[in-house]
């Protein structure tokens, strides 16, 4: 877990640093997509701390269980915030070269729907038991939103998340087919798009584990597998989005 966490965090930082260098020293032009990818990285770095702590949590007491629940809530909130920033960054990036009105409308509509749904889920995660804190006690006294509602919103979020992850590359492919880039450049672009699609697959797999967050069982054992896919999804998204802007380096 620590090795996977460190690897994706390091690769994300390196690719974003190269992106910042390219935008600052070569292109000398910053856009909204650059700022939002930085926000995505900002939400990813602190998320590595609760993830690492959760790998060491031993749930032998109520205090440990409550602490683990708070870490789970923090990780989910940071994850959702990061995906919102990443989707907005990708939307601004694709809008730079998708010039047909219908494709631009699809980008705007899809990212707006996702942002609204993800924001709703963010508030649900944070305030599912009222004011944050004492999650175990509040769940035991039935003061929280039912898991049926939480899981339904979670599945909807996962579906729209994966759909937008596939939609953006599909729109970009029709641009690549028509452009006059060299075959090697097209292959490299296709590889980056494929990396983004792999991130969407990680999102789908993570959604499969939503029922494991429900009542019963051990919090630690129920959340380790979705943790791995959270790291993979976020890391691949940042890396793919940053690699797509590094063409001036080559």
N, C-alpha and C positions, 0 to 999 in steps of 0.2 A: 504493500500500500504506500509506504513512504517513498519507495523508489519510483513508482508510477506517478505519484503526486509531484515529486521533485522534477522528474523528467519533463512532464507536460508544462509545469510552471516555468522551468528554465527555457524550454523551446519557445513558449509564448513570450517571455521577456526578451529573448534574443530577436525574434522576428519583429516584435513591436519596436524594439530599439533600432533595427535596420530600417523599418518604415519611417520612424521619426527622422533618422539621418537622411534618408532619401528625400523626404518632404522638405527638410530644413536646408540641406546643403546642396542638393542637386536640382530638384524641381523648384524649390523656394516658394512653395505655395501650400498652405494648409486648408483643408476642407472640413466640413462637418463630419464626414465619415472618420477622419483621423481623430477628432476629439472624442467621438463616441467609442472608438476602439480603445482609446486610453481609459475611458470610464469602465469599459468591459474588463480590462486588465486590473484596474483598481479594485473591482469587486471580486476578482479571482484570487488575488494575492491574500487578502485576509481570510478568504474561504479556506485556504490551505491550512490555516491554524486550527479551526474547529474540526476539520477533517482529520488532521493528525492527532488531535486530542481524543477524538472519538475512537480512534484505533487503539487507545490506551485505557479507555474507560472500562472499568469492571463494575458491573451492576449488582453489587452485593448489598446495597442499602438504599433507602428511599432517597437520601441526598444525592447519591450517584445517579439514580434513575431520573431525578428531577434535573440534575445538571446535564445529563445526556439529552433529555427532551429539549432543553433550552438550546443546546448545540445543534440539534436537528432543525429546530425552528430557524436559528441563525443561518445555517447552511442553506436551507430552502429559500429563505428570503434573499440571500446574496446570489443564489443560483438564478432565481427569477429575475432579479434586477440586472444581472449580467446578460441574460438572454435578451431582455428588452433592449439594452444598449447595443448588443451585437446585431440584432435585427435592424435597428435604426441605422447603424453604421453601414451594413450591407445595402440597405435601401438607398442611401445617399450615394454609395459607390456605383451601384448598377444604374441609377438615374443619370449618371454622367455620360453614359454611352448608349443607353436604350432611348432612342429618339422617337420611335413610333408612339402615337398617343395611346393606343390600346395597351401596349406593354407598360407604359408609365402609369396608366390608371390601375393596372393589376398590381404593380408594386405598391402604390399608395394605399389601395384598398386592403391588400393582404397585411401590410405592416401595421395599418391602423387597427384592423380587427385583432391582430395578435397582441398589440400593445394594450388595447382595452381589456382583453381577456386576461393577459398576464398581470396587469395591474390589479384586476379584481381578485385574482388568485393570491397576489402578494398580500393584500389586505386580509384575505381569509386566513392565510398562513400565520400572519402576525397576531391577528385578533381573534383567532378561532376559539379562544377561551376567555374572551374579554381582554383586559389589560394583560400584557405579557408577564409571565412568571407563574410559579407554582402549578405547572402544567399537570403533574401527576395527581395532585390533590383535586384540581378542578375536573380532571377527567374522571376521577373516581366518584366525584359527587355530581356527575352529569351536567356540568356547567359549560361544556364545549359544544361547538357545532357538530352534528352527527357525522360519523365517518362516511356515510353514504353520500352526503353532500360534498364533502371534501374530495372523495375519490372521483365523483362525477366531474367536478371542476378540473381535477387533475388529469383525467383522461381527455377531456376536451382541450385542455392546454397542451398536452402532449401531441394530440392529433394536429392541431393548428400549427404547433411548433415544427413538426416534421413536414407538414404540407408546405409551409413557407420555405423551409430548407431545400425542398425539391423544386419549388416553383422558381426561385431565383436562378439556379443553374440552367433550368430548361429554357428560360427566357434568354439567358446569356448564350446558350448554344446556337440559337437561331441568328444571333449577332455574329458569332464566330464563323458560321458557315458562309456568311455573306461578305465578311471583311477580307481584306487583301493581305493579311498577315502571312508570314512564311509558314510552311508546314511545321517546322520545329517550334515556332512561337505558338501555333495552334495546339500542338501536342502538350506543351507546357501549361497552357491555359486550361486545356481539358483535364490535365492532371490535378490542377488546383481545384477545379470544379468537382472532380471526383473525391478529393479530400473533404470538401464541404459536404458532399452527399454522405460520406462515411460518418460525419458528425451527426447527420440526421438519423442514421441507423442507430447510433448510440442513444439518441433521444428516444427512439421507439423502444429499444430494449429497456431503458430506464423506466419508461411508462409501464412496462409489464410488471414491474415490482411494486407498483402503487398499492395493491392489496396488502403487501407485507407491512405497510405502515399502520395498519389497522390495529384494533385492540387485541391484546393477548400476545404471549411470546416475549422474547428477550429483545429489547430495543437494539442492542449491539449487533446480535446475529441477524436481525431482520433488515438492517440498513447498510451492511458492508458492501453487498453486491451493487445496489443502486449507486453507492458512493463512487465505485470504480467507473461506472458509465457516466456519472456526472462529470468526473475529471476528464474523461475521454471526449465527451461532447464539447465542453467548454474549451479545452485545449485545441482540438481540431478546428473549431470555429475561429478562434483568434489567429491560429497559424495560417489557415487558408486565406482569411481576410487580409492578413498582412503580406503574405507572399504575392498576392495579386497586385500589390502596389510597388513591387520591387523591380519591375521591368527596366526602369532607367539605370539600374546598377549593371545591367548586362547589355 
